[in-house]
Amino acid sequence: MASVAELKAAIEAALTQVTTAQVAVRGAAEALTEAQQSLAAALAGSGHDAVSAAQAALTQAAQELDDCLSATVQVVEQAQTYAATL
């Protein structure tokens, strides 16, 4: 069985990985926002179904990234709470 210090170190290492992932998710969200803006500007006034579908897909992707980020925040909170009890 691992010692308390080893457990805390492993939790801290995992949280570092989560933080790295959060940075990547934020970067992806920013890129999607820019893509949405570019697409909207390029296709302004188009009523084509494909344009609407593309915009809806980008909106959904952005929401899913936001959901992902929210989940990782919960991971950090729960892991820190657990580590504090050790």
N, CA, C and O atoms as a MOPAC input file, in Angstrom:
PM7 MOZYME 1SCF
protein

 N      0.83400 1    -1.18300 1     0.00000 1
 C      0.00000 1     0.00000 1     0.00000 1
 C      0.87900 1     1.24700 1     0.00000 1
 O      1.91100 1     1.29900 1     0.66900 1
 N      0.45000 1     2.24700 1    -0.76200 1
 C      1.21500 1     3.48100 1    -0.88500 1
 C      1.09900 1     4.31600 1     0.38900 1
 O      0.08600 1     4.28300 1     1.08900 1
 N      2.15600 1     5.05500 1     0.66400 1
 C      2.12800 1     5.94800 1     1.82000 1
 C      1.27500 1     7.16700 1     1.50100 1
 O      0.93900 1     7.41500 1     0.34400 1
 N      0.93200 1     7.91800 1     2.52400 1
 C      0.14300 1     9.14400 1     2.34600 1
 C      0.89300 1    10.12300 1     1.44400 1
 O      0.29800 1    10.75600 1     0.57200 1
 N      2.16900 1    10.23800 1     1.65600 1
 C      2.96800 1    11.15100 1     0.82500 1
 C      2.95000 1    10.73000 1    -0.63700 1
 O      2.87200 1    11.56900 1    -1.53400 1
 N      3.02400 1     9.41300 1    -0.87200 1
 C      2.98200 1     8.91100 1    -2.25000 1
 C      1.61700 1     9.16300 1    -2.88400 1
 O      1.52700 1     9.53200 1    -4.05500 1
 N      0.56600 1     8.96300 1    -2.11000 1
 C     -0.78400 1     9.23800 1    -2.62100 1
 C     -0.95100 1    10.71100 1    -2.97200 1
 O     -1.47200 1    11.05400 1    -4.03300 1
 N     -0.50300 1    11.57300 1    -2.06800 1
 C     -0.61800 1    13.00900 1    -2.32800 1
 C      0.19100 1    13.41300 1    -3.55400 1
 O     -0.25200 1    14.24600 1    -4.34500 1
 N      1.36100 1    12.83500 1    -3.71400 1
 C      2.19400 1    13.13800 1    -4.88100 1
 C      1.52300 1    12.65600 1    -6.16500 1
 O      1.56000 1    13.34300 1    -7.18600 1
 N      0.91300 1    11.48100 1    -6.11100 1
 C      0.22000 1    10.95300 1    -7.29000 1
 C     -0.98500 1    11.80700 1    -7.64400 1
 O     -1.25100 1    12.05400 1    -8.82000 1
 N     -1.70800 1    12.25400 1    -6.63900 1
 C     -2.85600 1    13.13700 1    -6.88100 1
 C     -2.38400 1    14.44900 1    -7.48700 1
 O     -2.99000 1    14.95300 1    -8.43200 1
 N     -1.32500 1    14.99100 1    -6.95800 1
 C     -0.78600 1    16.25400 1    -7.47900 1
 C     -0.32900 1    16.09300 1    -8.92800 1
 O     -0.53900 1    16.98600 1    -9.75000 1
 N      0.28600 1    14.97400 1    -9.23800 1
 C      0.71600 1    14.71500 1   -10.61900 1
 C     -0.48600 1    14.62200 1   -11.55300 1
 O     -0.46200 1    15.14800 1   -12.66600 1
 N     -1.52400 1    13.95600 1   -11.09600 1
 C     -2.74100 1    13.84500 1   -11.90800 1
 C     -3.37600 1    15.21900 1   -12.11300 1
 O     -3.86000 1    15.52800 1   -13.20200 1
 N     -3.37300 1    16.03300 1   -11.07400 1
 C     -3.95900 1    17.37200 1   -11.20000 1
 C     -3.14700 1    18.25500 1   -12.14400 1
 O     -3.70200 1    19.12600 1   -12.81400 1
 N     -1.85900 1    18.03400 1   -12.19400 1
 C     -1.01800 1    18.75500 1   -13.15900 1
 C     -1.42400 1    18.37500 1   -14.57700 1
 O     -1.48600 1    19.22900 1   -15.46100 1
 N     -1.70000 1    17.09600 1   -14.78800 1
 C     -2.15800 1    16.64600 1   -16.10000 1
 C     -3.53000 1    17.24600 1   -16.43200 1
 O     -3.78300 1    17.63300 1   -17.57300 1
 N     -4.39400 1    17.32000 1   -15.44800 1
 C     -5.71300 1    17.92500 1   -15.66800 1
 C     -5.55700 1    19.39500 1   -16.04500 1
 O     -6.23600 1    19.88100 1   -16.94900 1
 N     -4.67500 1    20.09400 1   -15.36200 1
 C     -4.43300 1    21.50700 1   -15.66900 1
 C     -3.92700 1    21.67200 1   -17.09600 1
 O     -4.34300 1    22.59100 1   -17.80100 1
 N     -3.04500 1    20.80000 1   -17.51700 1
 C     -2.54700 1    20.82900 1   -18.89500 1
 C     -3.69700 1    20.61100 1   -19.87600 1
 O     -3.78400 1    21.28500 1   -20.90300 1
 N     -4.56500 1    19.67700 1   -19.55600 1
 C     -5.72800 1    19.41100 1   -20.41600 1
 C     -6.67000 1    20.60800 1   -20.44500 1
 O     -7.23000 1    20.93000 1   -21.49300 1
 N     -6.84900 1    21.26700 1   -19.30900 1
 C     -7.71500 1    22.44600 1   -19.26400 1
 C     -7.19400 1    23.54600 1   -20.18400 1
 O     -7.97100 1    24.20800 1   -20.87200 1
 N     -5.89200 1    23.73500 1   -20.19400 1
 C     -5.28700 1    24.73900 1   -21.08300 1
 C     -5.58100 1    24.39100 1   -22.53600 1
 O     -5.92100 1    25.26300 1   -23.33500 1
 N     -5.44900 1    23.11500 1   -22.87300 1
 C     -5.72700 1    22.67600 1   -24.24500 1
 C     -7.19500 1    22.86700 1   -24.60100 1
 O     -7.51200 1    23.29500 1   -25.71100 1
 N     -8.08600 1    22.55800 1   -23.67900 1
 C     -9.51900 1    22.72200 1   -23.93300 1
 C     -9.85500 1    24.20200 1   -24.12300 1
 O    -10.62500 1    24.56100 1   -25.01500 1
 N     -9.27700 1    25.04800 1   -23.28600 1
 C     -9.51500 1    26.49700 1   -23.44300 1
 C     -9.00900 1    26.98100 1   -24.80000 1
 O     -9.65900 1    27.79400 1   -25.45700 1
 N     -7.85400 1    26.48000 1   -25.21300 1
 C     -7.31400 1    26.85400 1   -26.52300 1
 C     -8.22000 1    26.38900 1   -27.64800 1
 O     -8.45400 1    27.12200 1   -28.60900 1
 N     -8.72800 1    25.17700 1   -27.52900 1
 C     -9.64600 1    24.66100 1   -28.54300 1
 C    -10.93600 1    25.47800 1   -28.56700 1
 O    -11.47400 1    25.75500 1   -29.63900 1
 N    -11.42400 1    25.85600 1   -27.41000 1
 C    -12.64400 1    26.67100 1   -27.34700 1
 C    -12.43300 1    28.02700 1   -28.00800 1
 O    -13.30600 1    28.51800 1   -28.72400 1
 N    -11.28000 1    28.62600 1   -27.76900 1
 C    -10.96900 1    29.91000 1   -28.40900 1
 C    -10.89300 1    29.75200 1   -29.92500 1
 O    -11.39000 1    30.60200 1   -30.66400 1
 N    -10.27600 1    28.67600 1   -30.38700 1
 C    -10.17400 1    28.43100 1   -31.82500 1
 C    -11.55600 1    28.23000 1   -32.43600 1
 O    -11.81800 1    28.70600 1   -33.54000 1
 N    -12.43700 1    27.53300 1   -31.73500 1
 C    -13.80000 1    27.34500 1   -32.24100 1
 C    -14.56000 1    28.66400 1   -32.29200 1
 O    -15.32300 1    28.90300 1   -33.22800 1
 N    -14.36300 1    29.50500 1   -31.31600 1
 C    -15.00900 1    30.81800 1   -31.32300 1
 C    -14.54700 1    31.62400 1   -32.53100 1
 O    -15.35300 1    32.26600 1   -33.20500 1
 N    -13.25300 1    31.58700 1   -32.79600 1
 C    -12.72100 1    32.28500 1   -33.96800 1
 C    -13.27800 1    31.69000 1   -35.25500 1
 O    -13.60500 1    32.41900 1   -36.19100 1
 N    -13.38500 1    30.37300 1   -35.29900 1
 C    -13.94500 1    29.71100 1   -36.48200 1
 C    -15.39900 1    30.10000 1   -36.68400 1
 O    -15.82900 1    30.33400 1   -37.81300 1
 N    -16.15900 1    30.16900 1   -35.59800 1
 C    -17.56200 1    30.57900 1   -35.69400 1
 C    -17.66900 1    31.99000 1   -36.26500 1
 O    -18.49700 1    32.25700 1   -37.13600 1
 N    -16.82900 1    32.88400 1   -35.76700 1
 C    -16.85000 1    34.26200 1   -36.23700 1
 C    -16.45600 1    34.35200 1   -37.70800 1
 O    -17.07300 1    35.08900 1   -38.47600 1
 N    -15.44000 1    33.61100 1   -38.09300 1
 C    -14.99500 1    33.61500 1   -39.48400 1
 C    -16.06300 1    33.05200 1   -40.40900 1
 O    -16.32800 1    33.60000 1   -41.47800 1
 N    -16.66800 1    31.95700 1   -39.98600 1
 C    -17.71500 1    31.34100 1   -40.79200 1
 C    -18.91800 1    32.26800 1   -40.91500 1
 O    -19.49200 1    32.41500 1   -41.99400 1
 N    -19.28900 1    32.88300 1   -39.81800 1
 C    -20.43200 1    33.80400 1   -39.83800 1
 C    -20.16900 1    34.98200 1   -40.76800 1
 O    -21.05700 1    35.39800 1   -41.51300 1
 N    -18.96200 1    35.51700 1   -40.72900 1
 C    -18.63000 1    36.64700 1   -41.58700 1
 C    -18.59000 1    36.23400 1   -43.06000 1
 O    -19.06500 1    36.96000 1   -43.93200 1
 N    -18.02200 1    35.07100 1   -43.31800 1
 C    -17.88600 1    34.61800 1   -44.70400 1
 C    -19.22200 1    34.24100 1   -45.32300 1
 O    -19.42100 1    34.39400 1   -46.52800 1
 N    -20.12500 1    33.75500 1   -44.50700 1
 C    -21.37400 1    33.22700 1   -45.04000 1
 C    -22.58900 1    34.03600 1   -44.61600 1
 O    -23.71300 1    33.53400 1   -44.63000 1
 N    -22.36400 1    35.27700 1   -44.24200 1
 C    -23.46200 1    36.14000 1   -43.80100 1
 C    -24.52600 1    36.24200 1   -44.88700 1
 O    -24.22600 1    36.48100 1   -46.05700 1
 N    -25.75700 1    36.05600 1   -44.47600 1
 C    -26.87300 1    36.18600 1   -45.40100 1
 C    -27.23200 1    34.91100 1   -46.13100 1
 O    -28.26300 1    34.84500 1   -46.80200 1
 N    -26.39400 1    33.90200 1   -46.00800 1
 C    -26.69900 1    32.64700 1   -46.68900 1
 C    -27.76600 1    31.89600 1   -45.90000 1
 O    -27.68400 1    31.76200 1   -44.67900 1
 N    -28.73700 1    31.42600 1   -46.60500 1
 C    -29.79300 1    30.66700 1   -45.96000 1
 C    -29.68300 1    29.18400 1   -46.23100 1
 O    -30.61200 1    28.42600 1   -45.95200 1
 N    -28.56600 1    28.76900 1   -46.76700 1
 C    -28.38500 1    27.36200 1   -47.13500 1
 C    -28.36600 1    26.48600 1   -45.88700 1
 O    -27.80600 1    26.85100 1   -44.85300 1
 N    -28.98900 1    25.33300 1   -46.01400 1
 C    -29.06800 1    24.39900 1   -44.89000 1
 C    -27.68500 1    23.96400 1   -44.39400 1
 O    -27.48700 1    23.77400 1   -43.19400 1
 N    -26.74500 1    23.81000 1   -45.30400 1
 C    -25.40800 1    23.37700 1   -44.91500 1
 C    -24.73200 1    24.42000 1   -44.02900 1
 O    -23.98700 1    24.07200 1   -43.11300 1
 N    -24.99200 1    25.69200 1   -44.30000 1
 C    -24.41200 1    26.77100 1   -43.48800 1
 C    -24.99700 1    26.71300 1   -42.08700 1
 O    -24.26700 1    26.80500 1   -41.10000 1
 N    -26.30200 1    26.56300 1   -41.99900 1
 C    -26.94900 1    26.47200 1   -40.69100 1
 C    -26.44800 1    25.26000 1   -39.92300 1
 O    -26.21500 1    25.33600 1   -38.71700 1
 N    -26.28400 1    24.14500 1   -40.61900 1
 C    -25.80400 1    22.92400 1   -39.97800 1
 C    -24.37500 1    23.10100 1   -39.46200 1
 O    -24.04400 1    22.64300 1   -38.36800 1
 N    -23.54100 1    23.75800 1   -40.24400 1
 C    -22.15600 1    23.99700 1   -39.83400 1
 C    -22.11000 1    24.89800 1   -38.60400 1
 O    -21.35200 1    24.64200 1   -37.66800 1
 N    -22.91500 1    25.94300 1   -38.61000 1
 C    -22.95100 1    26.85400 1   -37.46100 1
 C    -23.46900 1    26.13300 1   -36.21400 1
 O    -22.95200 1    26.33500 1   -35.11500 1
 N    -24.48000 1    25.30200 1   -36.38900 1
 C    -25.02200 1    24.54900 1   -35.25700 1
 C    -23.98700 1    23.56800 1   -34.71400 1
 O    -23.87400 1    23.39000 1   -33.50100 1
 N    -23.23700 1    22.93700 1   -35.60300 1
 C    -22.21000 1    21.98700 1   -35.17200 1
 C    -21.10200 1    22.69200 1   -34.39100 1
 O    -20.61400 1    22.16800 1   -33.39000 1
 N    -20.70900 1    23.87000 1   -34.84700 1
 C    -19.68800 1    24.63000 1   -34.12000 1
 C    -20.20200 1    25.04800 1   -32.74700 1
 O    -19.46000 1    25.00400 1   -31.76600 1
 N    -21.45000 1    25.44600 1   -32.67800 1
 C    -22.04900 1    25.82400 1   -31.39300 1
 C    -22.07300 1    24.62800 1   -30.44900 1
 O    -21.74700 1    24.75300 1   -29.26900 1
 N    -22.46000 1    23.47200 1   -30.97400 1
 C    -22.49500 1    22.26100 1   -30.15800 1
 C    -21.09500 1    21.88900 1   -29.67800 1
 O    -20.90700 1    21.53500 1   -28.51400 1
 N    -20.13200 1    21.96900 1   -30.56100 1
 C    -18.75300 1    21.63000 1   -30.19000 1
 C    -18.25300 1    22.56000 1   -29.08500 1
 O    -17.60500 1    22.11500 1   -28.13800 1
 N    -18.55600 1    23.83900 1   -29.20900 1
 C    -18.14100 1    24.80000 1   -28.18700 1
 C    -18.80000 1    24.48300 1   -26.84700 1
 O    -18.15400 1    24.57900 1   -25.80400 1
 N    -20.06400 1    24.11100 1   -26.86400 1
 C    -20.77300 1    23.76000 1   -25.62900 1
 C    -20.18000 1    22.50100 1   -25.00100 1
 O    -20.04500 1    22.41500 1   -23.78000 1
 N    -19.83200 1    21.54300 1   -25.82400 1
 C    -19.25700 1    20.30200 1   -25.30100 1
 C    -17.87400 1    20.55500 1   -24.68800 1
 O    -17.51300 1    19.92600 1   -23.69300 1
 N    -17.11300 1    21.46200 1   -25.27300 1
 C    -15.82900 1    21.82500 1   -24.67500 1
 C    -16.04500 1    22.51500 1   -23.33100 1
 O    -15.30400 1    22.27600 1   -22.37700 1
 N    -17.05900 1    23.37000 1   -23.26100 1
 C    -17.38200 1    24.04200 1   -22.00200 1
 C    -17.79400 1    23.01100 1   -20.95000 1
 O    -17.39700 1    23.11700 1   -19.79000 1
 N    -18.58300 1    22.02000 1   -21.34800 1
 C    -18.98100 1    20.95000 1   -20.43900 1
 C    -17.75600 1    20.16900 1   -19.95900 1
 O    -17.65500 1    19.81000 1   -18.78600 1
 N    -16.84600 1    19.91800 1   -20.86700 1
 C    -15.60900 1    19.20900 1   -20.53800 1
 C    -14.81100 1    19.99700 1   -19.50400 1
 O    -14.32000 1    19.43300 1   -18.52600 1
 N    -14.68800 1    21.28300 1   -19.72400 1
 C    -13.94500 1    22.12600 1   -18.79900 1
 C    -14.61100 1    22.12500 1   -17.42300 1
 O    -13.92700 1    22.05700 1   -16.40100 1
 N    -15.93300 1    22.20100 1   -17.39600 1
 C    -16.65800 1    22.15800 1   -16.12200 1
 C    -16.40000 1    20.84900 1   -15.38600 1
 O    -16.22600 1    20.84000 1   -14.16800 1
 N    -16.37500 1    19.76100 1   -16.11700 1
 C    -16.11400 1    18.46000 1   -15.50900 1
 C    -14.71500 1    18.40400 1   -14.90700 1
 O    -14.52200 1    17.84100 1   -13.82900 1
 N    -13.74300 1    18.98200 1   -15.59700 1
 C    -12.37900 1    18.94700 1   -15.07600 1
 C    -12.24600 1    19.81300 1   -13.82400 1
 O    -11.45000 1    19.50700 1   -12.93700 1
 N    -13.01700 1    20.88200 1   -13.75300 1
 C    -13.01000 1    21.70400 1   -12.53700 1
 C    -13.51600 1    20.86900 1   -11.36400 1
 O    -12.97000 1    20.94800 1   -10.26300 1
 N    -14.54900 1    20.07800 1   -11.59200 1
 C    -15.06600 1    19.20100 1   -10.54300 1
 C    -14.03700 1    18.14700 1   -10.14000 1
 O    -13.90400 1    17.81700 1    -8.96100 1
 N    -13.31700 1    17.62500 1   -11.12000 1
 C    -12.26400 1    16.65000 1   -10.82300 1
 C    -11.24100 1    17.25700 1    -9.87200 1
 O    -10.86700 1    16.63900 1    -8.87500 1
 N    -10.79700 1    18.45400 1   -10.18200 1
 C     -9.79500 1    19.12000 1    -9.35400 1
 C    -10.33100 1    19.32700 1    -7.93800 1
 O     -9.64400 1    19.03200 1    -6.96000 1
 N    -11.54600 1    19.82900 1    -7.83500 1
 C    -12.13200 1    20.07700 1    -6.51900 1
 C    -12.23100 1    18.79300 1    -5.70000 1
 O    -11.86400 1    18.77300 1    -4.52500 1
 N    -12.72300 1    17.73100 1    -6.31500 1
 C    -12.89200 1    16.47000 1    -5.59400 1
 C    -11.54600 1    15.85900 1    -5.20900 1
 O    -11.39000 1    15.34500 1    -4.10100 1
 N    -10.58600 1    15.91500 1    -6.11100 1
 C     -9.26300 1    15.36200 1    -5.80800 1
 C     -8.59500 1    16.15100 1    -4.68400 1
 O     -7.95700 1    15.56800 1    -3.80700 1
 N     -8.74000 1    17.46000 1    -4.71000 1
 C     -8.15800 1    18.27700 1    -3.64400 1
 C     -8.85300 1    18.00600 1    -2.30800 1
 O     -8.20200 1    17.96400 1    -1.26500 1
 N    -10.15200 1    17.82400 1    -2.34200 1
 C    -10.89900 1    17.49800 1    -1.12400 1
 C    -10.41900 1    16.17700 1    -0.55300 1
 O    -10.19800 1    16.05300 1     0.65200 1
 N    -10.25700 1    15.17900 1    -1.43200 1
 C     -9.77100 1    13.88300 1    -0.96900 1
 C     -8.35500 1    13.99100 1    -0.39800 1
 O     -8.06700 1    13.45000 1     0.66900 1
 N     -7.48700 1    14.68400 1    -1.10600 1
 C     -6.09900 1    14.81000 1    -0.67000 1
 C     -6.03600 1    15.49600 1     0.69100 1
 O     -5.16600 1    15.17200 1     1.50000 1
 N     -6.92900 1    16.42300 1     0.95500 1
 C     -6.93800 1    17.12500 1     2.22700 1
 C     -7.32500 1    16.20800 1     3.38900 1
 O     -7.00300 1    16.48500 1     4.54400 1
 N     -8.01800 1    15.11500 1     3.06900 1
 C     -8.41800 1    14.18300 1     4.14200 1
 C     -7.32900 1    13.17700 1     4.47500 1
 O     -7.41800 1    12.46200 1     5.47200 1
 N     -6.30800 1    13.12600 1     3.64200 1
 C     -5.24300 1    12.13900 1     3.88100 1
 C     -4.34200 1    12.55900 1     5.03500 1
 O     -3.39700 1    11.84600 1     5.37100 1

